[in-house]
Every structure is written in structure tokens, then in C-alpha cells.
């Protein structure tokens, strides 16, 4: 059964995202565009995933809790987890152990807002989420795996992507699924076969179905199988 998906969406917790990226607003957009399955992947935090899980579920949209980890190499890595509690535990560990405790002015760097089921703002994250953690790429991959999650290299062909930042795909990362932003990247000898394409939406108008996934159910196990199917269970929807 094919499902329309977008597995890289930011909420109002990300400092670079619009404050309208709230649960009910995002759920409404997903329903209007026929999107069946999404992930919320805020920078260095899963602080809003529990709320989004509830609201999206009520709207009939399946949800995978995620985090976009910012590594010391200035590379973004998407971390997906099978349960909200696992994403929250990993997020709490990053905040406590691996995120420099630097406070910033939200008027300059952007608001980082926690939200409830009714789209009301309930608090502000005081530490800057838009900065690199102290995790290296390899440490990120290892710790995500050790905490029950799977990793995808985020937007490898854009700023803060693996190819853009390092110039090459190091041998040790070639088995990791890659999120591709541009169709032209695939025509330039790109070697990875496990690829993903997402909106990386920071505002409501950017959310869109970006991949078809063929699956029996919208479970994490089926998501993982599609990501590692060498394109057999996942079809990219280009603009």
C-alpha cells in the first residue's frame, strides 16, 4: 500500500522555523495535502515530539519521532526513533551532556517554543538549539543506534550536508541512507542507493509529500525497511 510521506519537518521549537509550525497547523496542512506519514525533526531536541505525536494521530497522520543532530563538523544527521520516549531520552542526553549551554537572544537567533495540543506556547528552550553539539558524525551514528534509532545523513547536497561540508562521502558513511535535496545530484555519479527526499520544512507552505513508501502498515519497522530497501519500497516525488 503506498503512503505519501514527508520525514523532515521542523516545529516552532527550531530557532530557524516559523512560529506558526504548531501541531494543529501542521496536521491541517498534512490532511489538506493527503500526507499520511511524517516526522518532526527539530534541531538538537525532541522537546515537541510527544505533543505532535498526539495531535497528528488524532488527525490520522502517522508519526515518527525524530531529531536533527548538528555535529561538530557542521554536518546535520537525522535521527529517527521507534518510540517518543526513546527520542526524548536521547534529546535529554544531548541537552545535558552534548549541547553547549549557550543562551541566546530570541529576537536575534529565533524563538524556540514548546507547545501544547491546542497550539498554545508553554515555554521557551533557553539553550541555543542552532549550534553544533559536541558529537562527531561517527559518535552521532553510534549513539543513535545504541539508543534504538536509525540515522540518515540530512540534505547531503546542501549547506550543513555531508558532501557540502566535507567535499566527499567518506567510506565509513557510505552505507548510511542519504537525504537528497536536488534531483540533479543523482545524475552526477552519486553512489548511495539508500536515499530519501524530504521537504525540510521550516514554514507551513513548504510541507509537501516528498516520497511514496510501499508498506503494509505505517510502523517504524516498515519505515526502516523502506529506508534500507535500495529504492524498492521508496519512490521520490520530485517537484
Protein Blocks (a to p, Z undefined) as FASTA:
>chain_A
ZZdddfbdcdfkbmkbcfklcfklmmmmmmmnopabdcdddehiaklmmmmmmmmmmnop
acddddddddfkopacddddfbfklmmmmmmmmmmmmgccddddfklnopaddddfkopa
fbdcfbdfkbccfbdfklmmmmmmmnopacddehklbghiaklmnopacfklmmpccddf
bfklmmnopabfbdcddekiabfklgccfbdcddfbdcfklmmmmmmnnommoccddZZ
